[in-house]
Amino acid sequence: MEKWLRSLTTNTPQEGFELAITLSQKGVEYTQPNEQIRKKLRPKYSRDADSLISVSEVIAINFQTVAAANNYWQEKKKIY
């Protein structure tokens, strides 16, 4: 696969969330590289509540990673 991920740094939380979605999608592509198989499976999992919840969990985990990499988009306040 081509090198596509250059950085986890984003300008905004919205961009960070979109990157988290992309990370999740790329994870599926790496796991199942055959696009025809992915398309064949999509109708089944897209209507399954448990599958959709699992997808949301993966995106949330990736978003946590991106948010941490971006210092939660703010400078941390020093505590003295």
C-alpha positions as CSV (number, residue, x, y, z in Angstrom):
1,M,0.0,0.0,0.0
2,E,1.0,3.6,-0.6
3,K,2.3,5.7,2.2
4,W,-0.7,8.1,2.9
5,L,-0.4,9.0,6.6
6,R,2.0,11.9,6.9
7,S,0.9,13.2,10.3
8,L,-1.7,13.0,13.0
9,T,-1.6,16.8,13.3
10,T,-4.8,18.6,12.3
11,N,-5.9,22.2,12.6
12,T,-9.3,21.5,14.2
13,P,-11.2,18.9,16.1
14,Q,-13.5,18.4,13.0
15,E,-10.4,17.7,10.9
16,G,-9.3,15.3,13.6
17,F,-12.6,13.5,13.6
18,E,-12.4,13.1,9.9
19,L,-8.9,11.8,10.2
20,A,-10.1,9.3,12.8
21,I,-12.7,8.1,10.3
22,T,-10.1,7.7,7.6
23,L,-7.8,5.8,9.9
24,S,-10.7,3.4,10.7
25,Q,-11.5,3.0,7.0
26,K,-7.9,2.3,6.1
27,G,-7.7,-0.3,8.9
28,V,-10.5,-2.2,7.2
29,E,-8.7,-1.9,3.8
30,Y,-5.5,-3.3,5.3
31,T,-7.4,-6.1,7.0
32,Q,-9.5,-7.0,3.8
33,P,-7.6,-5.6,0.8
34,N,-10.2,-7.0,-1.7
35,E,-12.6,-4.2,-2.5
36,Q,-15.2,-6.6,-4.0
37,I,-15.4,-8.6,-0.8
38,R,-15.7,-5.4,1.2
39,K,-18.6,-4.2,-1.0
40,K,-20.2,-7.6,-0.8
41,L,-20.1,-7.6,3.1
42,R,-21.2,-3.9,3.4
43,P,-25.0,-4.5,3.1
44,K,-24.9,-7.0,5.9
45,Y,-22.9,-5.0,8.5
46,S,-24.5,-1.7,7.5
47,R,-27.8,-2.9,8.8
48,D,-26.5,-4.6,12.0
49,A,-26.7,-2.5,15.1
50,D,-23.8,-4.4,16.8
51,S,-21.6,-3.8,13.8
52,L,-22.4,-0.1,13.7
53,I,-21.7,0.3,17.4
54,S,-18.4,-1.5,16.9
55,V,-17.5,0.9,14.0
56,S,-18.3,3.8,16.3
57,E,-16.1,2.4,19.0
58,V,-13.1,2.1,16.6
59,I,-13.6,5.7,15.3
60,A,-13.8,6.9,18.9
61,I,-10.5,5.2,19.8
62,N,-8.9,6.6,16.7
63,F,-10.2,10.1,17.6
64,Q,-8.7,9.8,21.1
65,T,-5.4,9.1,19.5
66,V,-5.6,12.0,17.1
67,A,-6.8,14.4,19.9
68,A,-3.9,13.4,22.1
69,A,-1.5,13.9,19.2
70,N,-2.9,17.4,18.8
71,N,-2.7,18.3,22.5
72,Y,-6.5,18.4,22.4
73,W,-6.2,21.5,20.2
74,Q,-5.1,23.7,23.0
75,E,-2.1,24.5,25.1
76,K,-2.3,22.8,28.4
77,K,-2.4,25.1,31.3
78,K,0.5,24.8,33.7
79,I,-0.4,23.9,37.2
80,Y,1.9,25.2,39.9
